[in-house]
Amino acid sequence: EKVNEVKLIRNWEKLMGKTIAKYTQEIYVSKKRLFLRVASSPLKQELSYSRNKIIELVNGEIGEGYISEVIIR
């Protein structure tokens, strides 16, 4: 699982874009949940509306069923 987490962190900018990557302070995965810490409140709100899209993007890159939930802090 740690190998996939490292792969996700390395590909985060490619998956989400430069702006989102710039404001993402922390990324980690625990028990199929993706935890994100974001520096911008408006971006945090926008990402919370896009949780399903984030799950699709990450699972498409890493492997189906890798994450099932996104938690944004």
Distance bins in CASP14 RR format, pairs under 12 A and 6 or more apart:
PFRMAT RR
TARGET T0000
AUTHOR 0000-0000-0000
RMODE 2
METHOD distances of the structure
MODEL  1
1 7 0 0 0 0 0 1 0 0 0 0 0
1 8 0 0 0 0 0 1 0 0 0 0 0
1 28 0 0 0 0 0 1 0 0 0 0 0
1 29 1 0 0 1 0 0 0 0 0 0 0
1 30 0 0 0 0 1 0 0 0 0 0 0
1 31 0 0 0 0 1 0 0 0 0 0 0
1 32 0 0 0 0 1 0 0 0 0 0 0
1 33 0 0 0 0 0 1 0 0 0 0 0
1 62 0 0 0 0 0 1 0 0 0 0 0
1 63 0 0 0 0 0 1 0 0 0 0 0
1 65 0 0 0 0 0 1 0 0 0 0 0
1 66 0 0 0 0 1 0 0 0 0 0 0
1 67 0 0 0 0 0 1 0 0 0 0 0
2 8 0 0 0 0 0 1 0 0 0 0 0
2 9 0 0 0 0 0 1 0 0 0 0 0
2 28 0 0 0 0 0 1 0 0 0 0 0
2 29 0 0 0 0 1 0 0 0 0 0 0
2 30 0 0 0 0 0 1 0 0 0 0 0
3 9 0 0 0 0 0 1 0 0 0 0 0
3 10 0 0 0 0 0 1 0 0 0 0 0
3 29 0 0 0 0 0 1 0 0 0 0 0
3 62 0 0 0 0 1 0 0 0 0 0 0
3 63 0 0 0 0 0 1 0 0 0 0 0
3 66 0 0 0 0 0 1 0 0 0 0 0
4 10 0 0 0 0 0 1 0 0 0 0 0
4 11 0 0 0 0 0 1 0 0 0 0 0
4 27 0 0 0 0 0 1 0 0 0 0 0
4 28 0 0 0 0 0 1 0 0 0 0 0
4 29 1 0 0 1 0 0 0 0 0 0 0
4 32 0 0 0 0 0 1 0 0 0 0 0
4 34 0 0 0 0 0 1 0 0 0 0 0
4 58 0 0 0 0 1 0 0 0 0 0 0
4 59 0 0 0 0 0 1 0 0 0 0 0
4 60 0 0 0 0 0 1 0 0 0 0 0
4 61 0 0 0 0 1 0 0 0 0 0 0
4 62 1 0 1 0 0 0 0 0 0 0 0
4 63 1 0 0 1 0 0 0 0 0 0 0
4 64 0 0 0 0 0 1 0 0 0 0 0
4 65 0 0 0 0 0 1 0 0 0 0 0
4 66 1 0 0 1 0 0 0 0 0 0 0
4 67 0 0 0 0 1 0 0 0 0 0 0
5 11 0 0 0 0 0 1 0 0 0 0 0
5 12 0 0 0 0 0 1 0 0 0 0 0
5 26 0 0 0 0 0 1 0 0 0 0 0
5 27 1 0 0 1 0 0 0 0 0 0 0
5 28 1 0 0 1 0 0 0 0 0 0 0
5 29 1 0 1 0 0 0 0 0 0 0 0
5 30 0 0 0 0 1 0 0 0 0 0 0
5 32 0 0 0 0 0 1 0 0 0 0 0
5 33 0 0 0 0 0 1 0 0 0 0 0
5 34 0 0 0 0 1 0 0 0 0 0 0
5 35 0 0 0 0 0 1 0 0 0 0 0
5 58 0 0 0 0 0 1 0 0 0 0 0
5 62 0 0 0 0 1 0 0 0 0 0 0
5 66 0 0 0 0 1 0 0 0 0 0 0
5 67 0 0 0 0 0 1 0 0 0 0 0
6 12 0 0 0 0 0 1 0 0 0 0 0
6 27 0 0 0 0 0 1 0 0 0 0 0
6 28 0 0 0 0 0 1 0 0 0 0 0
6 29 0 0 0 0 0 1 0 0 0 0 0
6 62 0 0 0 0 0 1 0 0 0 0 0
7 14 0 0 0 0 0 1 0 0 0 0 0
7 15 0 0 0 0 0 1 0 0 0 0 0
7 27 0 0 0 0 0 1 0 0 0 0 0
7 29 0 0 0 0 0 1 0 0 0 0 0
7 58 0 0 0 0 0 1 0 0 0 0 0
7 60 0 0 0 0 0 1 0 0 0 0 0
7 61 1 0 0 1 0 0 0 0 0 0 0
7 62 1 0 0 1 0 0 0 0 0 0 0
7 63 0 0 0 0 1 0 0 0 0 0 0
7 66 0 0 0 0 1 0 0 0 0 0 0
8 14 0 0 0 0 0 1 0 0 0 0 0
8 15 0 0 0 0 1 0 0 0 0 0 0
8 16 0 0 0 0 0 1 0 0 0 0 0
8 21 0 0 0 0 0 1 0 0 0 0 0
8 24 0 0 0 0 0 1 0 0 0 0 0
8 27 1 0 0 1 0 0 0 0 0 0 0
8 28 0 0 0 0 1 0 0 0 0 0 0
8 29 1 0 0 1 0 0 0 0 0 0 0
8 34 1 0 0 1 0 0 0 0 0 0 0
8 35 0 0 0 0 0 1 0 0 0 0 0
8 36 0 0 0 0 0 1 0 0 0 0 0
8 54 0 0 0 0 0 1 0 0 0 0 0
8 57 0 0 0 0 0 1 0 0 0 0 0
8 58 1 0 0 1 0 0 0 0 0 0 0
8 59 0 0 0 0 0 1 0 0 0 0 0
8 60 0 0 0 0 0 1 0 0 0 0 0
8 61 1 0 0 1 0 0 0 0 0 0 0
8 62 1 0 1 0 0 0 0 0 0 0 0
8 63 0 0 0 0 0 1 0 0 0 0 0
8 66 1 0 0 1 0 0 0 0 0 0 0
8 67 0 0 0 0 1 0 0 0 0 0 0
8 70 0 0 0 0 0 1 0 0 0 0 0
9 15 0 0 0 0 0 1 0 0 0 0 0
9 16 0 0 0 0 0 1 0 0 0 0 0
9 21 0 0 0 0 0 1 0 0 0 0 0
9 24 0 0 0 0 1 0 0 0 0 0 0
9 26 0 0 0 0 1 0 0 0 0 0 0
9 27 1 0 1 0 0 0 0 0 0 0 0
9 28 0 0 0 0 1 0 0 0 0 0 0
9 29 0 0 0 0 1 0 0 0 0 0 0
9 34 0 0 0 0 0 1 0 0 0 0 0
9 35 0 0 0 0 0 1 0 0 0 0 0
9 36 0 0 0 0 0 1 0 0 0 0 0
9 58 0 0 0 0 0 1 0 0 0 0 0
9 61 0 0 0 0 0 1 0 0 0 0 0
9 62 0 0 0 0 0 1 0 0 0 0 0
10 21 0 0 0 0 0 1 0 0 0 0 0
10 27 0 0 0 0 0 1 0 0 0 0 0
10 61 0 0 0 0 0 1 0 0 0 0 0
10 62 0 0 0 0 0 1 0 0 0 0 0
11 17 0 0 0 0 0 1 0 0 0 0 0
11 21 0 0 0 0 1 0 0 0 0 0 0
11 27 0 0 0 0 0 1 0 0 0 0 0
11 57 0 0 0 0 1 0 0 0 0 0 0
11 58 0 0 0 0 1 0 0 0 0 0 0
11 60 0 0 0 0 0 1 0 0 0 0 0
11 61 1 0 1 0 0 0 0 0 0 0 0
11 62 0 0 0 0 1 0 0 0 0 0 0
11 63 0 0 0 0 0 1 0 0 0 0 0
12 18 0 0 0 0 0 1 0 0 0 0 0
12 19 0 0 0 0 0 1 0 0 0 0 0
12 20 0 0 0 0 1 0 0 0 0 0 0
12 21 1 0 1 0 0 0 0 0 0 0 0
12 22 0 0 0 0 0 1 0 0 0 0 0
12 23 0 0 0 0 0 1 0 0 0 0 0
12 24 1 0 0 1 0 0 0 0 0 0 0
12 25 0 0 0 0 0 1 0 0 0 0 0
12 26 0 0 0 0 0 1 0 0 0 0 0
12 27 1 0 0 1 0 0 0 0 0 0 0
12 28 0 0 0 0 0 1 0 0 0 0 0
12 29 0 0 0 0 0 1 0 0 0 0 0
12 34 0 0 0 0 0 1 0 0 0 0 0
12 36 0 0 0 0 1 0 0 0 0 0 0
12 38 0 0 0 0 0 1 0 0 0 0 0
12 54 0 0 0 0 0 1 0 0 0 0 0
12 57 0 0 0 0 0 1 0 0 0 0 0
12 58 0 0 0 0 1 0 0 0 0 0 0
12 61 0 0 0 0 1 0 0 0 0 0 0
12 62 0 0 0 0 0 1 0 0 0 0 0
13 19 0 0 0 0 1 0 0 0 0 0 0
13 20 0 0 0 0 1 0 0 0 0 0 0
13 21 1 1 0 0 0 0 0 0 0 0 0
13 22 0 0 0 0 1 0 0 0 0 0 0
13 23 0 0 0 0 0 1 0 0 0 0 0
13 24 0 0 0 0 1 0 0 0 0 0 0
13 27 0 0 0 0 0 1 0 0 0 0 0
13 61 0 0 0 0 0 1 0 0 0 0 0
14 20 0 0 0 0 0 1 0 0 0 0 0
14 21 0 0 0 0 1 0 0 0 0 0 0
14 57 0 0 0 0 1 0 0 0 0 0 0
14 58 0 0 0 0 0 1 0 0 0 0 0
14 61 0 0 0 0 1 0 0 0 0 0 0
15 21 0 0 0 0 1 0 0 0 0 0 0
15 24 0 0 0 0 0 1 0 0 0 0 0
15 27 0 0 0 0 0 1 0 0 0 0 0
15 34 0 0 0 0 0 1 0 0 0 0 0
15 36 0 0 0 0 0 1 0 0 0 0 0
15 50 0 0 0 0 0 1 0 0 0 0 0
15 53 0 0 0 0 0 1 0 0 0 0 0
15 54 0 0 0 0 1 0 0 0 0 0 0
15 55 0 0 0 0 0 1 0 0 0 0 0
15 56 0 0 0 0 0 1 0 0 0 0 0
15 57 1 0 1 0 0 0 0 0 0 0 0
15 58 1 0 0 1 0 0 0 0 0 0 0
15 59 0 0 0 0 0 1 0 0 0 0 0
15 60 0 0 0 0 1 0 0 0 0 0 0
15 61 1 0 1 0 0 0 0 0 0 0 0
15 62 0 0 0 0 1 0 0 0 0 0 0
16 22 0 0 0 0 1 0 0 0 0 0 0
16 23 0 0 0 0 1 0 0 0 0 0 0
16 24 1 0 0 1 0 0 0 0 0 0 0
16 27 0 0 0 0 1 0 0 0 0 0 0
16 34 0 0 0 0 0 1 0 0 0 0 0
16 36 0 0 0 0 1 0 0 0 0 0 0
16 38 0 0 0 0 0 1 0 0 0 0 0
16 43 0 0 0 0 0 1 0 0 0 0 0
16 46 0 0 0 0 0 1 0 0 0 0 0
16 47 0 0 0 0 1 0 0 0 0 0 0
16 50 0 0 0 0 1 0 0 0 0 0 0
16 53 0 0 0 0 1 0 0 0 0 0 0
16 54 1 0 0 1 0 0 0 0 0 0 0
16 57 1 0 0 1 0 0 0 0 0 0 0
16 58 0 0 0 0 1 0 0 0 0 0 0
16 61 0 0 0 0 0 1 0 0 0 0 0
16 70 0 0 0 0 0 1 0 0 0 0 0
17 23 0 0 0 0 0 1 0 0 0 0 0
17 24 0 0 0 0 1 0 0 0 0 0 0
17 43 0 0 0 0 0 1 0 0 0 0 0
17 47 0 0 0 0 0 1 0 0 0 0 0
17 54 0 0 0 0 0 1 0 0 0 0 0
17 57 0 0 0 0 0 1 0 0 0 0 0
18 24 0 0 0 0 0 1 0 0 0 0 0
19 38 0 0 0 0 0 1 0 0 0 0 0
19 39 0 0 0 0 0 1 0 0 0 0 0
19 40 0 0 0 0 1 0 0 0 0 0 0
19 42 0 0 0 0 0 1 0 0 0 0 0
19 43 1 0 0 1 0 0 0 0 0 0 0
19 46 0 0 0 0 0 1 0 0 0 0 0
19 47 0 0 0 0 0 1 0 0 0 0 0
20 27 0 0 0 0 0 1 0 0 0 0 0
20 36 0 0 0 0 1 0 0 0 0 0 0
20 38 0 0 0 0 1 0 0 0 0 0 0
20 39 0 0 0 0 0 1 0 0 0 0 0
20 40 0 0 0 0 1 0 0 0 0 0 0
20 42 0 0 0 0 0 1 0 0 0 0 0
20 43 1 0 0 1 0 0 0 0 0 0 0
20 44 0 0 0 0 0 1 0 0 0 0 0
20 46 0 0 0 0 1 0 0 0 0 0 0
20 47 1 0 0 1 0 0 0 0 0 0 0
20 50 0 0 0 0 1 0 0 0 0 0 0
20 53 0 0 0 0 0 1 0 0 0 0 0
20 54 0 0 0 0 1 0 0 0 0 0 0
20 57 0 0 0 0 0 1 0 0 0 0 0
20 72 0 0 0 0 0 1 0 0 0 0 0
21 27 0 0 0 0 1 0 0 0 0 0 0
21 36 0 0 0 0 0 1 0 0 0 0 0
21 38 0 0 0 0 0 1 0 0 0 0 0
21 39 0 0 0 0 0 1 0 0 0 0 0
21 43 0 0 0 0 0 1 0 0 0 0 0
21 47 0 0 0 0 0 1 0 0 0 0 0
22 38 0 0 0 0 0 1 0 0 0 0 0
22 39 0 0 0 0 1 0 0 0 0 0 0
22 40 0 0 0 0 1 0 0 0 0 0 0
22 43 0 0 0 0 1 0 0 0 0 0 0
23 36 0 0 0 0 1 0 0 0 0 0 0
23 37 0 0 0 0 1 0 0 0 0 0 0
23 38 1 0 1 0 0 0 0 0 0 0 0
23 39 1 0 1 0 0 0 0 0 0 0 0
23 40 1 0 1 0 0 0 0 0 0 0 0
23 41 0 0 0 0 0 1 0 0 0 0 0
23 42 0 0 0 0 1 0 0 0 0 0 0
23 43 1 0 1 0 0 0 0 0 0 0 0
23 44 0 0 0 0 1 0 0 0 0 0 0
23 46 0 0 0 0 0 1 0 0 0 0 0
23 47 0 0 0 0 1 0 0 0 0 0 0
23 72 0 0 0 0 0 1 0 0 0 0 0
24 34 0 0 0 0 0 1 0 0 0 0 0
24 35 0 0 0 0 0 1 0 0 0 0 0
24 36 1 0 0 1 0 0 0 0 0 0 0
24 37 1 0 0 1 0 0 0 0 0 0 0
24 38 1 0 1 0 0 0 0 0 0 0 0
24 39 1 0 0 1 0 0 0 0 0 0 0
24 40 0 0 0 0 1 0 0 0 0 0 0
24 43 0 0 0 0 1 0 0 0 0 0 0
24 44 0 0 0 0 0 1 0 0 0 0 0
24 47 0 0 0 0 1 0 0 0 0 0 0
24 54 0 0 0 0 0 1 0 0 0 0 0
24 72 0 0 0 0 1 0 0 0 0 0 0
24 73 0 0 0 0 0 1 0 0 0 0 0
25 35 0 0 0 0 0 1 0 0 0 0 0
25 36 0 0 0 0 1 0 0 0 0 0 0
25 37 1 0 1 0 0 0 0 0 0 0 0
25 38 1 0 0 1 0 0 0 0 0 0 0
25 39 1 0 1 0 0 0 0 0 0 0 0
25 40 0 0 0 0 1 0 0 0 0 0 0
25 43 0 0 0 0 0 1 0 0 0 0 0
25 44 0 0 0 0 0 1 0 0 0 0 0
25 72 0 0 0 0 0 1 0 0 0 0 0
25 73 0 0 0 0 1 0 0 0 0 0 0
26 34 0 0 0 0 0 1 0 0 0 0 0
26 35 1 0 0 1 0 0 0 0 0 0 0
26 36 1 0 0 1 0 0 0 0 0 0 0
26 37 1 1 0 0 0 0 0 0 0 0 0
26 38 0 0 0 0 1 0 0 0 0 0 0
26 39 0 0 0 0 1 0 0 0 0 0 0
26 71 0 0 0 0 0 1 0 0 0 0 0
26 72 0 0 0 0 0 1 0 0 0 0 0
26 73 0 0 0 0 1 0 0 0 0 0 0
27 33 0 0 0 0 0 1 0 0 0 0 0
27 34 1 0 0 1 0 0 0 0 0 0 0
27 35 1 0 0 1 0 0 0 0 0 0 0
27 36 1 0 1 0 0 0 0 0 0 0 0
27 37 1 0 0 1 0 0 0 0 0 0 0
27 38 0 0 0 0 1 0 0 0 0 0 0
27 54 0 0 0 0 0 1 0 0 0 0 0
27 58 0 0 0 0 0 1 0 0 0 0 0
27 67 0 0 0 0 0 1 0 0 0 0 0
27 70 0 0 0 0 0 1 0 0 0 0 0
27 71 0 0 0 0 0 1 0 0 0 0 0
27 72 0 0 0 0 0 1 0 0 0 0 0
27 73 0 0 0 0 0 1 0 0 0 0 0
28 34 1 0 0 1 0 0 0 0 0 0 0
28 35 1 0 1 0 0 0 0 0 0 0 0
28 36 0 0 0 0 1 0 0 0 0 0 0
28 37 0 0 0 0 1 0 0 0 0 0 0
28 67 0 0 0 0 0 1 0 0 0 0 0
28 70 0 0 0 0 0 1 0 0 0 0 0
28 71 0 0 0 0 0 1 0 0 0 0 0
28 73 0 0 0 0 0 1 0 0 0 0 0
29 35 1 0 0 1 0 0 0 0 0 0 0
29 36 0 0 0 0 0 1 0 0 0 0 0
29 55 0 0 0 0 0 1 0 0 0 0 0
29 58 0 0 0 0 1 0 0 0 0 0 0
29 59 0 0 0 0 0 1 0 0 0 0 0
29 62 0 0 0 0 1 0 0 0 0 0 0
29 65 0 0 0 0 0 1 0 0 0 0 0
29 66 1 0 0 1 0 0 0 0 0 0 0
29 67 1 0 0 1 0 0 0 0 0 0 0
29 68 0 0 0 0 0 1 0 0 0 0 0
29 69 0 0 0 0 0 1 0 0 0 0 0
29 70 0 0 0 0 0 1 0 0 0 0 0
29 71 0 0 0 0 0 1 0 0 0 0 0
30 67 0 0 0 0 1 0 0 0 0 0 0
30 68 0 0 0 0 0 1 0 0 0 0 0
30 69 0 0 0 0 0 1 0 0 0 0 0
30 71 0 0 0 0 1 0 0 0 0 0 0
31 66 0 0 0 0 0 1 0 0 0 0 0
31 67 0 0 0 0 1 0 0 0 0 0 0
31 68 0 0 0 0 1 0 0 0 0 0 0
31 69 0 0 0 0 1 0 0 0 0 0 0
31 71 0 0 0 0 0 1 0 0 0 0 0
32 55 0 0 0 0 0 1 0 0 0 0 0
32 58 0 0 0 0 0 1 0 0 0 0 0
32 59 0 0 0 0 0 1 0 0 0 0 0
32 62 0 0 0 0 0 1 0 0 0 0 0
32 63 0 0 0 0 0 1 0 0 0 0 0
32 64 0 0 0 0 0 1 0 0 0 0 0
32 65 1 0 0 1 0 0 0 0 0 0 0
32 66 1 0 0 1 0 0 0 0 0 0 0
32 67 1 0 1 0 0 0 0 0 0 0 0
32 68 1 0 1 0 0 0 0 0 0 0 0
32 69 1 0 0 1 0 0 0 0 0 0 0
32 70 0 0 0 0 0 1 0 0 0 0 0
32 71 0 0 0 0 0 1 0 0 0 0 0
33 51 0 0 0 0 0 1 0 0 0 0 0
33 54 0 0 0 0 0 1 0 0 0 0 0
33 55 0 0 0 0 0 1 0 0 0 0 0
33 58 0 0 0 0 0 1 0 0 0 0 0
33 65 0 0 0 0 0 1 0 0 0 0 0
33 66 0 0 0 0 0 1 0 0 0 0 0
33 67 1 0 0 1 0 0 0 0 0 0 0
33 68 1 0 0 1 0 0 0 0 0 0 0
33 69 1 0 1 0 0 0 0 0 0 0 0
33 70 1 0 0 1 0 0 0 0 0 0 0
33 71 1 0 1 0 0 0 0 0 0 0 0
33 72 0 0 0 0 0 1 0 0 0 0 0
33 73 0 0 0 0 0 1 0 0 0 0 0
34 47 0 0 0 0 0 1 0 0 0 0 0
34 51 0 0 0 0 1 0 0 0 0 0 0
34 54 1 0 0 1 0 0 0 0 0 0 0
34 55 1 0 0 1 0 0 0 0 0 0 0
34 57 0 0 0 0 0 1 0 0 0 0 0
34 58 1 0 0 1 0 0 0 0 0 0 0
34 59 0 0 0 0 1 0 0 0 0 0 0
34 61 0 0 0 0 0 1 0 0 0 0 0
34 62 0 0 0 0 0 1 0 0 0 0 0
34 65 0 0 0 0 0 1 0 0 0 0 0
34 66 0 0 0 0 1 0 0 0 0 0 0
34 67 1 0 1 0 0 0 0 0 0 0 0
34 68 0 0 0 0 1 0 0 0 0 0 0
34 69 1 0 0 1 0 0 0 0 0 0 0
34 70 1 0 1 0 0 0 0 0 0 0 0
34 71 1 0 0 1 0 0 0 0 0 0 0
34 72 0 0 0 0 1 0 0 0 0 0 0
34 73 0 0 0 0 0 1 0 0 0 0 0
35 54 0 0 0 0 0 1 0 0 0 0 0
35 67 0 0 0 0 1 0 0 0 0 0 0
35 69 0 0 0 0 1 0 0 0 0 0 0
35 70 0 0 0 0 1 0 0 0 0 0 0
35 71 1 0 1 0 0 0 0 0 0 0 0
35 72 0 0 0 0 1 0 0 0 0 0 0
35 73 1 0 0 1 0 0 0 0 0 0 0
36 43 0 0 0 0 0 1 0 0 0 0 0
36 44 0 0 0 0 1 0 0 0 0 0 0
36 47 1 0 0 1 0 0 0 0 0 0 0
36 48 0 0 0 0 1 0 0 0 0 0 0
36 50 0 0 0 0 0 1 0 0 0 0 0
36 51 0 0 0 0 0 1 0 0 0 0 0
36 54 0 0 0 0 1 0 0 0 0 0 0
36 55 0 0 0 0 0 1 0 0 0 0 0
36 58 0 0 0 0 0 1 0 0 0 0 0
36 67 0 0 0 0 0 1 0 0 0 0 0
36 69 0 0 0 0 0 1 0 0 0 0 0
36 70 1 0 0 1 0 0 0 0 0 0 0
36 71 1 0 0 1 0 0 0 0 0 0 0
36 72 1 0 1 0 0 0 0 0 0 0 0
36 73 1 0 0 1 0 0 0 0 0 0 0
37 43 0 0 0 0 0 1 0 0 0 0 0
37 44 0 0 0 0 1 0 0 0 0 0 0
37 47 0 0 0 0 0 1 0 0 0 0 0
37 71 0 0 0 0 1 0 0 0 0 0 0
37 72 1 0 0 1 0 0 0 0 0 0 0
37 73 1 0 1 0 0 0 0 0 0 0 0
38 44 1 0 1 0 0 0 0 0 0 0 0
38 45 0 0 0 0 1 0 0 0 0 0 0
38 46 0 0 0 0 1 0 0 0 0 0 0
38 47 1 0 0 1 0 0 0 0 0 0 0
38 48 0 0 0 0 1 0 0 0 0 0 0
38 50 0 0 0 0 0 1 0 0 0 0 0
38 54 0 0 0 0 0 1 0 0 0 0 0
38 70 0 0 0 0 0 1 0 0 0 0 0
38 71 0 0 0 0 0 1 0 0 0 0 0
38 72 1 0 0 1 0 0 0 0 0 0 0
38 73 1 0 0 1 0 0 0 0 0 0 0
39 47 0 0 0 0 0 1 0 0 0 0 0
39 72 0 0 0 0 0 1 0 0 0 0 0
39 73 0 0 0 0 0 1 0 0 0 0 0
40 46 0 0 0 0 1 0 0 0 0 0 0
40 47 0 0 0 0 1 0 0 0 0 0 0
40 72 0 0 0 0 0 1 0 0 0 0 0
41 47 0 0 0 0 0 1 0 0 0 0 0
41 48 0 0 0 0 0 1 0 0 0 0 0
41 72 0 0 0 0 0 1 0 0 0 0 0
41 73 0 0 0 0 0 1 0 0 0 0 0
42 48 0 0 0 0 0 1 0 0 0 0 0
42 49 0 0 0 0 0 1 0 0 0 0 0
43 49 0 0 0 0 0 1 0 0 0 0 0
43 50 0 0 0 0 0 1 0 0 0 0 0
43 72 0 0 0 0 1 0 0 0 0 0 0
44 50 0 0 0 0 0 1 0 0 0 0 0
44 51 0 0 0 0 0 1 0 0 0 0 0
44 70 0 0 0 0 0 1 0 0 0 0 0
44 71 0 0 0 0 0 1 0 0 0 0 0
44 72 1 0 1 0 0 0 0 0 0 0 0
44 73 1 0 0 1 0 0 0 0 0 0 0
45 51 0 0 0 0 0 1 0 0 0 0 0
45 72 0 0 0 0 1 0 0 0 0 0 0
46 53 0 0 0 0 0 1 0 0 0 0 0
46 54 0 0 0 0 0 1 0 0 0 0 0
46 72 0 0 0 0 1 0 0 0 0 0 0
47 53 0 0 0 0 1 0 0 0 0 0 0
47 54 1 0 0 1 0 0 0 0 0 0 0
47 55 0 0 0 0 0 1 0 0 0 0 0
47 57 0 0 0 0 0 1 0 0 0 0 0
47 70 1 0 0 1 0 0 0 0 0 0 0
47 71 0 0 0 0 0 1 0 0 0 0 0
47 72 1 0 1 0 0 0 0 0 0 0 0
47 73 0 0 0 0 0 1 0 0 0 0 0
48 54 0 0 0 0 1 0 0 0 0 0 0
48 70 0 0 0 0 1 0 0 0 0 0 0
48 71 0 0 0 0 1 0 0 0 0 0 0
48 72 1 0 1 0 0 0 0 0 0 0 0
48 73 0 0 0 0 0 1 0 0 0 0 0
49 70 0 0 0 0 0 1 0 0 0 0 0
49 72 0 0 0 0 0 1 0 0 0 0 0
50 56 0 0 0 0 1 0 0 0 0 0 0
50 57 0 0 0 0 1 0 0 0 0 0 0
50 58 0 0 0 0 0 1 0 0 0 0 0
50 70 0 0 0 0 1 0 0 0 0 0 0
50 72 0 0 0 0 1 0 0 0 0 0 0
51 57 0 0 0 0 0 1 0 0 0 0 0
51 58 0 0 0 0 0 1 0 0 0 0 0
51 67 0 0 0 0 0 1 0 0 0 0 0
51 68 0 0 0 0 0 1 0 0 0 0 0
51 69 1 0 0 1 0 0 0 0 0 0 0
51 70 1 0 1 0 0 0 0 0 0 0 0
51 71 0 0 0 0 1 0 0 0 0 0 0
51 72 1 0 0 1 0 0 0 0 0 0 0
52 58 0 0 0 0 0 1 0 0 0 0 0
52 59 0 0 0 0 0 1 0 0 0 0 0
52 67 0 0 0 0 0 1 0 0 0 0 0
52 68 0 0 0 0 0 1 0 0 0 0 0
52 69 0 0 0 0 0 1 0 0 0 0 0
52 70 0 0 0 0 1 0 0 0 0 0 0
53 59 0 0 0 0 0 1 0 0 0 0 0
53 60 0 0 0 0 0 1 0 0 0 0 0
53 70 0 0 0 0 1 0 0 0 0 0 0
54 60 0 0 0 0 0 1 0 0 0 0 0
54 61 0 0 0 0 0 1 0 0 0 0 0
54 62 0 0 0 0 0 1 0 0 0 0 0
54 66 0 0 0 0 0 1 0 0 0 0 0
54 67 0 0 0 0 1 0 0 0 0 0 0
54 68 0 0 0 0 0 1 0 0 0 0 0
54 69 0 0 0 0 0 1 0 0 0 0 0
54 70 1 0 1 0 0 0 0 0 0 0 0
54 71 0 0 0 0 0 1 0 0 0 0 0
54 72 0 0 0 0 1 0 0 0 0 0 0
55 61 0 0 0 0 0 1 0 0 0 0 0
55 62 0 0 0 0 0 1 0 0 0 0 0
55 63 0 0 0 0 0 1 0 0 0 0 0
55 64 0 0 0 0 0 1 0 0 0 0 0
55 65 0 0 0 0 1 0 0 0 0 0 0
55 66 0 0 0 0 1 0 0 0 0 0 0
55 67 1 0 1 0 0 0 0 0 0 0 0
55 68 1 0 0 1 0 0 0 0 0 0 0
55 69 1 0 0 1 0 0 0 0 0 0 0
55 70 1 0 0 1 0 0 0 0 0 0 0
55 71 0 0 0 0 0 1 0 0 0 0 0
56 62 0 0 0 0 0 1 0 0 0 0 0
56 63 0 0 0 0 0 1 0 0 0 0 0
56 64 0 0 0 0 1 0 0 0 0 0 0
56 65 0 0 0 0 0 1 0 0 0 0 0
56 66 0 0 0 0 0 1 0 0 0 0 0
56 67 0 0 0 0 0 1 0 0 0 0 0
56 68 0 0 0 0 0 1 0 0 0 0 0
56 70 0 0 0 0 0 1 0 0 0 0 0
57 63 0 0 0 0 0 1 0 0 0 0 0
57 66 0 0 0 0 0 1 0 0 0 0 0
57 67 0 0 0 0 0 1 0 0 0 0 0
57 70 0 0 0 0 0 1 0 0 0 0 0
58 64 0 0 0 0 0 1 0 0 0 0 0
58 65 0 0 0 0 1 0 0 0 0 0 0
58 66 1 0 0 1 0 0 0 0 0 0 0
58 67 1 0 1 0 0 0 0 0 0 0 0
58 68 0 0 0 0 0 1 0 0 0 0 0
58 69 0 0 0 0 0 1 0 0 0 0 0
58 70 0 0 0 0 1 0 0 0 0 0 0
59 65 1 0 1 0 0 0 0 0 0 0 0
59 66 1 0 1 0 0 0 0 0 0 0 0
59 67 1 0 0 1 0 0 0 0 0 0 0
59 68 0 0 0 0 1 0 0 0 0 0 0
59 69 0 0 0 0 0 1 0 0 0 0 0
59 70 0 0 0 0 0 1 0 0 0 0 0
60 66 0 0 0 0 1 0 0 0 0 0 0
60 67 0 0 0 0 0 1 0 0 0 0 0
61 67 0 0 0 0 0 1 0 0 0 0 0
END
